[in-house]
Amino acid sequence: MIEPLYHLATREDWNVRSTTYVPAPFASEGFIHLSTGPQIAGAAARFYRNRDDLLLLTIDPQRLEAPVRYENLEGGDTLFPHLYGPLELGAVLASEPVHVDAGGRIRNAGGHPLHSDGRDGAGKRQWP
């Protein structure tokens, strides 16, 4: 199985979906920011500190119709997956309410930290 991709969606953006999901920044950027498992914690820490209105989407890349390009648009060496089109709801394997604390850690609804391998602080698997 190909490793899943992840996206942190605001509840506001997620609630306006129909058969596809397109977050507000898509209009200006032309793509949806995705992350690999090891990247999602860094994205949360950089862009979503102190947010409690988020959903962590787990995405099956094999079910995506739009192309995914791995690129770094800021000139660094790390490549990030960008989805150049709408996200089909059929590609979303799970959507879990999460919040990102002041330290940039993703926590599930129970307040347990989620790590980049999908396990919480007790070692329980939280996402595929």
Backbone hydrogen bonds, N-H to C=O, Kabsch-Sander energy under -0.5 kcal/mol:
donor,donor_aa,acceptor,acceptor_aa,energy
5,L,59,I,-2.4
6,Y,35,S,-2.8
7,H,57,L,-1.5
9,A,7,H,-0.7
9,A,55,L,-2.7
11,R,53,D,-2.7
14,W,10,T,-2.6
15,N,11,R,-2.4
16,V,12,E,-0.5
16,V,13,D,-1.1
17,R,14,W,-1.4
18,S,20,T,-2.0
21,Y,87,L,-2.5
26,F,23,P,-1.8
27,A,24,A,-1.3
28,S,25,P,-0.7
29,E,25,P,-2.5
30,G,26,F,-2.6
32,I,83,L,-2.4
34,L,81,P,-2.3
35,S,6,Y,-2.1
39,Q,36,T,-0.7
40,I,36,T,-1.5
41,A,37,G,-0.5
43,A,39,Q,-2.1
44,A,40,I,-2.3
45,A,41,A,-2.3
46,R,42,G,-2.2
47,F,43,A,-2.4
48,Y,44,A,-2.2
50,N,100,V,-0.6
50,N,101,D,-0.8
51,R,48,Y,-1.0
51,R,100,V,-1.1
54,L,98,V,-1.1
55,L,9,A,-2.5
56,L,96,E,-3.1
57,L,7,H,-3.1
57,L,55,L,-0.7
58,T,94,A,-2.6
59,I,5,L,-3.2
59,I,57,L,-0.5
60,D,91,A,-3.0
63,R,60,D,-1.8
64,L,61,P,-1.0
69,R,67,P,-0.5
69,R,82,H,-2.5
71,E,69,R,-0.7
71,E,80,F,-2.4
75,G,72,N,-0.7
80,F,71,E,-2.6
82,H,69,R,-2.2
83,L,32,I,-2.6
84,Y,67,P,-2.8
84,Y,82,H,-0.7
85,G,83,L,-1.4
87,L,21,Y,-2.4
88,E,86,P,-0.7
89,L,19,T,-1.9
91,A,88,E,-1.9
92,V,89,L,-1.4
93,L,58,T,-2.8
93,L,91,A,-0.8
94,A,58,T,-1.2
96,E,56,L,-2.1
98,V,54,L,-2.1
99,H,107,R,-2.2
100,V,51,R,-2.8
101,D,99,H,-0.5
101,D,105,R,-2.4
104,G,101,D,-2.0
107,R,99,H,-3.0
108,N,112,H,-2.5
109,A,97,P,-0.6
111,G,108,N,-2.6
114,L,106,I,-3.5
115,H,119,R,-2.6
118,G,115,H,-2.6
120,D,124,K,-2.6
121,G,113,P,-0.8
123,G,120,D,-2.4
126,Q,118,G,-4.5
127,W,118,G,-1.1
